[in-house]
Amino acid sequence: MEQRKINRLLVANRGEIAIRIFRAANELGIRTVAIYSEQDNVASHRFKADESYLVGAGKGPIEAYLDIESIIEIAKRNDIDAIHPGYGFLAENAEFARRCREENILFVGPSSELIEKFGDKVEARKLAMQAGIPIIPGTERPIETLQEALLFANEFGYPIIIKGVSGGGGRGMRIVRSQDELQEAIDRARSEARSSFGSAAVYLERYLEKPKHIEVQIIGDEVGNIVHLYERDCSIQRRHQKVVEVAPSVGVSDKLRDAICQAALTLMKTAGYTNAGTVEFLLTPDNNFYFIEVNPRIQVEHTITELITGIDIVQTQIRVAEGHSLHSPVIGIPAQAQIKHTGYAIQCRVTTEDPENGFVPDTGRLLAYRSGGGFGVRLDSGNGYAGATITPFYDSLLVKISTYATTFDQTARKMLRTLREFRIRGVKTNLPFLENVVTHTDFLSGQYDTSFIDTKPELFR
Ligand code: ADP
């Protein structure tokens, strides 16, 4: 494959991830270009880029960042060679990746075909099955009628989880524990899927009790190399959304870790995957693991993998998009057997949500903002500064804190110390809740699963 140097990179995103990508590009000597909605007129990502352009004038705050043709037009008008989509917004929109390619703009991510394939969870399950990766018993296609659901329930039993075929962000999922809940749950899941993802298609899976969520970071280049960068444990979830992540996982044997990473790699090799992606699994208490989905994009929690491997995943994404081999001197990733992880990393997602009030998003002006820091502390923030206005328009992630140390215990202590150093006034945050998580004995012993938050009222005190 021929190589193509990226000189000007546009990030089709906002907040912390836009800034994270600008930083990566900046170190590579690439000029950075931001887009911003009218509502983001004074948002910090705008000012961290070398240039910035208003997108979607007259449109809503979310719609602006979803306006494919306006983004393409800005890119063409400003000599953009490449677009990084970040996560959320257009990151998993196959049409956007295709439009970039048509306009001869590099898309920093997998091909539109791969995005399409993994965007459909039923198709992704088929692919996993073909690759010989264990999947959770589920329907082979979206279900249309209660009859189909009953058929599945009779064969596999309850509990069942109803999931949107194009689902994401933990939305549109419903757990069903008995037959009399089934019809209503299907109706609700369908309507939630329709409003969230524009498609009402849902399918069924057996609901696994108390699994760990283990996911494997993959990166592939365009010349046939593909490696894994080990796994993350993302079991600390609220409403199926990740809150605290750990790498590597605690309480998973090296042998099991290796088997999970190998399964992920096999799947992505079978798919001919390129660029960064994550293969997600559920690990049951009896140490069986099952594929759930692939996220064909950079993830929020990529930071902790960077800390334990020393590999800059975003820079690797950019270099790979330019056509470089993973093992070329400019990227410098060694062969799989030589990729090591050392120490432990934890990420906490600090959000402007009120834990004492059902985690409803809080908004307003940050009257004070002092962050923690020091050795082994990494901060990825969007609008974390005194005077910033937190609007209701976007997700409530304020700052990601990642800590890194030799042992898991040291890493958790460092996290606690950092959380306590933060002073945020004017807007409520989940900081006290996060302190309770990282000091909980079950968390510290690695004895936790996806039910951790829901089963511990003491975390909310
Ligand atoms: P999304 O794409 O919305 O994030 P996922 O399929 O990745 O949805 O699942 C998100 C979370 O939901 C998982 O980490 C897990 O906690 C829970 N979950 C999903 N499927 C199952 C299942 N079959 N059994 C138990 N929990 C599940």
Boltz pocket constraint, residues with backbone or C-beta under 6 A from the ligand:
constraints:
  - pocket:
      binder: B
      contacts: [[A, 136], [A, 161], [A, 167], [A, 168], [A, 169], [A, 170], [A, 171], [A, 173], [A, 205], [A, 206], [A, 207], [A, 208], [A, 209], [A, 211], [A, 213], [A, 234], [A, 237], [A, 240], [A, 241], [A, 280], [A, 282], [A, 292], [A, 293], [A, 450]]
      max_distance: 6.0
